[in-house]
């Protein structure tokens, strides 16, 4: 999926982000001289073998609107790092997300540039585009990046599920951290899902109902239709079949239909006589 047009500059307070161009991309070659950058900033095999080709790639990706690649500058005009955002589809949710990666020169670390750049870019993406999630892929060995993620409002969704990349075992166990548009509806929806996953169906139904009373934020996946769909499943688990049927039909009326809804409605028709 294509990225939107890249802005000329994003002000992040103690630093600023400028598009990667032939005259500033040299800092990327400098970054990848350091072992920890080569370990944690995972590249395609051909790019890892030839960092100069990776530099050419990110400049071209900006021009082609395939991604957003920025050089991080301090307020004195010095290049201090790289941060990138690429639009992808989350295979678990089938929703679009931004995949963000960053790195700071070792001599410029612990000065706040990483958190300022990450917070600035993630907030810019969430506020200006319709993609509702920003994702970081972080090795559990990389404690500094975990602290930066937490500081910037990212979290690992419940239940926490790490993974190993067979092509890059040297990175170790990794977790995907997410940041999304904030809002009471979002928090209530996520709370309801956690209740549902722990079989607290009464709590789930109440949290879904509370979420419906909160305003919908454009660009997020937490539509009324999605809430009615999930609430219908929870009601069915409580054996409140008529209420479950009505919630699922409401989700369909609002334009949401998927195999899970159809399967549950078929079960309710065949086993409870609901039409």
N, C-alpha and C positions, 0 to 999 in steps of 0.2 A: 504494500500500500504506500502511496506517495506521501511525503512530508509536505506541510504547508511551506510557503515562502519563508526564508530565514530572515530575522530582523537584523538591522545593521549593528545594533548594540543593545545589551541588556544590562542595566545598572544594578549591581548587587551590593551597594554600600561601600564596603572596603575594597571591592574589586569590580571589574566589569567584564562582560563577555563580548567578544568580537568574532565574526565568522573566520574560520580557518581559510587562509589565502596563501599563495606562494611566498609572500614576503614575511609571514609570521609562523609558518608551519614548521620551521626549523626546530622549535622547542619540542615538538613531538619526537623527533629523532633523539634529542637530548634526554627526554624522559625515558625512552626505552633502552638507554644505556644502563639503567639501574635494575638489579635482579628482582626486586619486589614488584616493580611495575610490570616487568615481563611475566611475572608469575600470576599476578592478580588481574591484570587487564588482558583478558583472553582475546586473542586475535585469530583470524583465519590462518591456516598453516602457511599459505603463500605470503601473507602480510607479515607474519612473525619472522619469516626467513628474510624478508626484505622490507625494513621499516620505511625506506624511502618510497616504496610502492604504496605502502599504507598511507603515507602523507599525501601522495598524489590522489589516492582513492578518496580521502575525506574531503579534499578540496573539490574534486569532481562531484561527490555526493551532494555538497551544498549547491552547486550549480544546477544539478539535475533534480533538486528537491527530493532526494531519496532519504535524507537525514539532515539533522542540524548539528554541525560540528563547530565548536567555539574554542578559541584560545582565551584563557583566563589572564587578564592583565591586573596588576596592582594599580593603585592610584597614582603611581609615578610613571606609568607607561611601560612597565617591564612585564614580559611574558613569564607567567609562573606555573601554567598548567594547561590541561586539556579537559573539556567536558563535552559530551555528545549525547544526542537524543535521537533515537530511531523508532518510527512507528512500527508496531508489530501486532499480531493477533495473539491474545492469550489463549492457548490451546485448552486450558481448563474451563474457561468461561465463554470462549468464542467471542469475546469483546476486544476492541482495540485497546492498546496500551502504549505508553512510551517506554522504551528500554534505554535507560540512562547509564552511562559510565563516565568516570572522571579519574584524573590523576594529577598530583601536584609534585613539582620538583622537590626533592628531599630538602634542599636548602631553604625552601619556602614553606615548609610544613609547620604545624602548630602555631600558625598566625591567623587562623580563622578563614583562610581562603576557600578551603574545601566546603565547609558548611555554608558560607556565604554564596558561593557559586551554585551549589546544589539547591539551596533554598530558593535562590533567585530564579534559576531555570525552571525548577519544578512548579513554582507558583505561577510563573509566566505561562507555562504550557497549560496548566489546569484552568487558568483564568481566560485564556485567549482562544483555545481550541476545544472541539467537542469530544476529544479523547479523554475519558474520565479517570484514567489511572496512570501513574508513573511508577516504574518498577526498577529496582536495583538488584543485581545478582551478586551476592557477597559471600565470599568464603568465610566459614565460621572461625578460621584462623586469623582473619583480618579484623582484629578488634578495633583498630582505629576507624575503619570504615563503618563498622557497626555502630560506634558511638556517634559518628557524623550522621548516619541514617536516623538514629533515634532523635538526635537534636533537631533534625529537619522535619520531624513528624511522620517518618516512615515506620511501618511495623510489619511483622511477619504474620499473615492471617492465621487464625485458629482453625483447625489444629495445625501446629507447626510441622512442616514436612520438608526435610532437606533432601538433597539428591547428590549423587556423584556423577560427574561427567566422564564417561569412559575414555573420551578422546583427550581429556586434560586431568588425569588423576592427581597430578602434582598440586592442583588447586585445593584439593580436599573437599570435604562436605560443604555444600553451598545452600544458602537459603535465599528465597526471593522476597524482598521487602517491597511494600507498596505504600504509596501515598495517593489520596484521592480527595476530591472536592469535599470539604468538611460540611457538616450539616446535621441537624438532629435526626432527620429521616435516615440518613446514612448510618448513624450510630445505632439507632433503634433497629434497623434492618439487620445489621451485623449481629446485634445482641440476640435478635430473634433466631437467626441462623445458628448461633452457638447453643441456644436453648434447644432447638430442634435436634442438633447433632448429639446432645446429651440426653435426648428423649424427654426433656421437660416441655411437653407439648402445650400445656396450659400457659406456661410462660411465653412460649413462642407465639401462640395466637394473640396474647395480649400485646406483646411487643410489635407484632405486625399491625394490629389495629391502631396502636399508638403512632406507628410510622405513617399510616394513612392520613392521620390528622396533621402531619407536618407538611409544609410546602415542598413541592418537587423542585429540585435544582436541575436546570437544563444541562444536558451532557452526561448525567449520571445514569446508571442502569436501573435505579431504584424507582421505577415507574409504578403507578397504581396497579397496572396489569401484572407486573412481576410480583408485587406484594400479595395480590389476591391469589395468584397461582401458588405461591409458597404457603400462604395461610390455608388454602384448601387442602394441601397435603397434611398439614398439622392437624386440622380439624378431622380429617379422615382417620388419622392415627388415634384420635380421641373417641372414635366411633360416633362422631356428630356428623352423620352422613348427609343429611339434608343441607346443613350449613356448608359442608365441604363441597357438595354439588353446586350450590349457589355461588360460592366463591370462585370455583373453577370456571363456571359458565360466565361469570363476570369478567374474568381474565380474558376469555375468548371474545366476549363482546367488546372489550377494549383493544382488541387486535393482537393478543398474544396467543399463539397456538404452537404446541410442540408435542413430540411423542409422549412425554411424561403426562401432560394434561390429558391427552386422548386416551392413554392407557388407564389412568385413574377413573375417567368418566365412563369408560367401557366397563371397568370393574364395578362401579357404582350402579350402572344400569343392569348388569347381569346378576349381581348379588344382592342389591338392595331395591331393585325395581324403580330406580330414579330416572326420570326423563326430563 
